Amino acid sequence: MGRKKCHRSLRNDDLSSVKTIPQIKRKEINRHCERLFRLCSDPTYTTRLWENYLDISSILEKINRLEEIKTTTTTPRASATKQFVEWLQSYGAKIEGVSIAEFAGFDLGIRAEKDYHANELVLEIPRKVIFSIETAAPELSSIMGDPIIQNMPQVALAVALLVEKHKNSSKWKPYLRMLPGSYNTVLYMSTSDMVELKGSPTLEAAVKHCRNIARQYSYFNQMFQTSGTSNDISQILKDVFSYEEYRWAVSTVMTRQNIIPSKNSGEMIHALIPMWDMCNHEEGVITTDFNINSDMCECYVKREFKHEEQIFINYGPRTNSDFFVHSGFVYSDNRNDGFKLRLGISKSDPLFQDRMKLLEKLQFSTTNVSFILNNSGEPVSDELLAFLRVFSMRKFELEHWLESAKVLDLKHRDCALDTVVETNVRKFLLTRLKLLMANYPTTLEEDLKILNTTMSPIRKMAVKLRVSEKKILIQAIEYVEQWMKA
């Protein structure tokens, strides 16, 4: 039951002090949003991904200057923490034995106030204080027919957060005041920060994500401005909705969401779990579950923790690219890390049809396929090996395997194939890996030196990601070179 979370813990400012946007600026914002929506909906963006991202960023900068939504007062962190803990306990949360504390490199986290043994129960959070569309923002029902709200539960949860944040009265205020005020997700990266991803396969995922969120923002801005008072959501958000607010809500959901069983239908729903979502990530077993009998989220410690140590949980097996884009951090020595390798068959290949038929028999359904180079001593998966073999075959070999009843043998490393095919597989893969390494503007050694210089946390995170990707590529190159010698 792992989930994703950002290491930032800057607390959100006092929720009652948000200023509304003047109407004269709102009209100009709406015009920019119309252009933004068209730009984000342009189907040709895939051929000019970076240029599209720069155009979108330019419009968002203009919108941000016009919106200028800022908070005016803050609530001291100590008093916010005290109220938050009291609020949890008033609803039956069992959080004795732990406290909220600051940790170097993590900001806020959960501290053990006693010694814990592995698998010992540490947190019990009741459904009453688990933030979901079942427990919060009942006003959301007025737009549940909207296709985005209906089909994208993370988006619905983000809108619910904004509703509760801007309502005159909300039971969730103690929790909302403890949430970070900003994050290290890609939504907070400047264009100069994003340049640090040049050569990385993560760049595409990052700019696509920014594009999708910009499109959602422009979509909801139009909805809230044109629907007037026809639905409860627009009444609450019409005068305060901004890109800054929306990216905050989306980042909160991305970095903290989990899935729990619905109270009503038994299906799984997205939710935010207060207190538990302040635990930072460490590899190991997943020790959190939802107890349907007690109607509580239960968290057990994954290992032994001593008094005053930070208590970690496991967010699940994810690559650093996933952590970077969706959670706003990079985990050093990530055993589950991987490098995304995209391969395809050109339609101009004279043997295109035969190759595609054979790939379909191997359950590859498209011309372009993504593989993960594993962070292990065996970086080449069986699927990647099978694809490369089909890619390297000559016509008579393709015809043989198309007729073979043992086509799945192509996924076995000891499959008997012509030496020419196997040699071509290795040569092609080695060339591709070296080209991918050459795409980076810096070397691994240069990146390691850069990490010792002063830079913003987001930029340092991007360099750390480059380092983790290059280490995997170097390991894979060495593997293939040894493979060729063998």
C-alpha positions, -999 to +999 in steps of 0.1 A: +000+000+000+029+024-007+024+059-018+044+089-031+055+119-011+076+150-015+105+158+008+094+195+010+076+203+042+071+241+040+037+246+056+009+262+038+001+297+049-031+306+068-059+294+047-083+322+054-061+350+041-062+343+003-070+373-018-094+372-047-084+381-082-097+415-095-122+412-123-102+434-147-073+409-144-097+379-146-108+388-181-072+389-193-065+356-175-094+341-193-081+351-226-047+336-218-064+304-206-083+301-239-050+302-258-034+279-233-061+253-237-057+253-275-019+250-272-022+221-248-048+204-270-027+206-302-022+171-315+010+180-333+029+187-301+046+153-301+068+165-330+078+197-312+076+187-275+102+211-261+089+241-282+054+233-270+066+232-234+083+266-238+051+281-253+030+268-225+055+280-198+055+315-214+017+318-211+017+304-175+042+331-165+019+358-178-010+342-160+010+339-127+018+376-129-018+385-134-032+362-107-008+372-079-027+352-053-006+355-021-014+349+015-008+376+040-004+359+074+010+327+087+003+304+115+034+294+136+044+258+128+044+248+165+008+258+171-003+243+137+013+210+147-003+210+182-037+217+167-032+190+141-023+163+166-053+173+188-076+172+158-065+137+149-069+124+184-103+140+187-115+117+159-099+086+174-065+084+157-040+064+176-006+082+173+009+077+207+046+069+206+055+092+177+058+129+170+063+153+141+099+166+139+124+182+116+151+161+101+181+172+081+176+166+044+139+158+049+124+188+067+094+173+085+090+136+093+078+112+120+100+106+150+099+076+173+093+086+209+102+051+221+120+020+207+100+001+181+105-036+170+099-047+134+062-051+126+050-032+157+019-011+152+028+026+151-002+045+135-039+039+133-058+066+113-096+063+111-115+069+079-132+100+095-099+119+090-088+102+057-094+128+030-113+114+000-143+124-021-164+103+003-154+122+034-146+157+021-161+183-003-197+171-007-201+201-031-182+180-056-214+161-064-226+192-083-199+185-111-196+147-108-210+144-143-180+162-157-159+137-177-126+147-161-139+146-126-157+113-133-128+095-150-097+110-133-100+104-095-067+122-087-081+153-104-113+150-084-093+148-052-072+179-061-104+199-067-118+186-034-087+199-017-092+234-031-129+233-021-121+225+015-092+251+015-115+279+004-147+271+022-157+295+050-158+266+074-141+232+070-133+204+095-101+198+074-084+231+082-060+215+108-048+190+082-046+216+054-024+239+075+001+211+079+005+204+042+035+218+023+031+253+008+050+242-023+067+211-037+097+199-057+076+183-084+082+191-120+052+215-119+075+239-099+104+236-123+114+267-143+124+262-180+161+267-169+156+239-144+140+216-170+170+221-193+190+201-168+171+170-181+184+174-216+194+139-229+173+122-202+143+100-211+126+116-181+124+150-199+096+138-221+076+125-191+082+157-172+071+181-200+041+160-209+030+160-173+033+198-171+013+201-203-015+179-190-018+199-158-018+232-177-046+219-198-066+208-168-061+242-152-073+261-183-103+237-185-114+243-149-108+280-151-132+282-180-157+259-161-156+280-129-158+313-148-186+304-172-209+284-149-213+313-125-234+301-095-249+271-113-229+246-092-215+247-057-179+243-068-179+274-090-195+294-062-165+286-039-136+287-064-147+312-091-129+342-075-098+324-061-089+297-086-054+301-100-027+281-116-006+284-084-035+270-064-042+242-089-005+230-091-003+231-053-034+208-051-023+185-079+012+182-063-003+175-029-023+146-044+006+133-065+030+132-036+007+119-009-021+099-025-029+063-016-057+039-024-081+026+002-114+005+000-145+026-005-169+027+024-199+024+001-191+004-030-161-018-019-141-004-048-107+012-043-106+050-041-079+076-039-073+092-006-049+113+016-040+099+050-030+126+075+000+120+098+009+088+080+016+108+048+044+126+067+065+095+068+094+096+043+105+069+020+130+041+026+133+008+007+120-024+024+088-042+029+054-024+026+038-025+061+007-004+057-028-017+051-065-008+056-084-027+083-120-029+070-132-042+104-119-012+124-123+011+094-087+024+100-055+027+081-029+007+100+008+013+097+034-011+112+071-003+114+091-020+086+122-025+108+135-017+142+136+020+151+153+035+181+140+063+203+142+097+185+150+080+151+130+090+120+104+064+111+104+056+074+079+036+052+082+021+018+064+040-010+066+010-033+089-003-061+094+028-084+122+041-106+139+074-098+123+088-129+088+081-114+099+095-080+113+126-098+082+134-119+055+125-094+070+127-059+097+154-061+128+135-050+154+110-062+163+081-040+200+072-038+210+036-045+174+027-056+173-011-061+141-007-082+156+020-104+156+016-142+163+034-175+135+038-200+146+025-234+122+032-263+126+011-295+105+008-326+102-007-361+104+017-390+075+016-414+100+020-442+117-013-433+110-037-462+103-064-437+080-042-416+049-064-420+067-097-412+084-081-381+051-068-369+033-101-373+060-118-353+059-092-326+022-096-323+027-133-318+050-123-290+023-100-276+039-067-287+010-047-300+026-014-313+055-003-335+070+016-307+077-002-274+093+010-241+115-013-220+133-008-187+170-014-184+171-028-149+195-016-121+209-051-117+235-075-130+210-085-156+198-052-172+184-068-204+149-083-198+135-113-217+110-090-235+138-066-247+159-095-259+129-110-279+122-076-295+159-071-305+159-106-320+129-098-342+144-065-351+177-082-362+162-112-382+165-116-419+135-127-440+140-164-439+144-163-402+112-143-398+093-168-419+106-197-399+095-182-366+062-170-379+054-207-387+069-220-354+047-233-326+076-224-302+077-187-309+078-179-272+113-195-271+125-162-285+121-148-250+145-174-236+182-165-234+193-199-245+171-200-276+190-214-306+194-187-332+219-180-360+251-164-348+246-135-372+213-126-355+227-128-320+258-108-330+236-081-346+214-080-314+245-072-293+260-047-318+227-028-321+221-026-284+256-015-276+255+012-303+221+024-290+233+025-254+264+045-263+243+070-283+220+075-253+250+082-231+263+107-257+229+125-257+237+139-222+256+172-224+277+162-193+296+131-182+290+112-150+322+125-136+312+161-144+277+156-127+293+142-096+314+174-094+284+196-101+266+180-071+292+195-048+284+230-059+257+253-046+224+252-065+186+251-059+171+219-045+151+213-077+182+217-099+203+194-077+175+168-078+177+169-117+215+164-116+210+135-091+185+119-116+211+122-144+236+105-122+213+076-115+204+072-151+240+073-163+251+047-138+224+023-152+236+030-188+272+024-179+263-008-162+243-019-192+271-010-216+296-030-196+271-059-195+267-059-233+304-056-239+310-087-218+281-104-235+298-098-269+331-112-257+313-143-244 
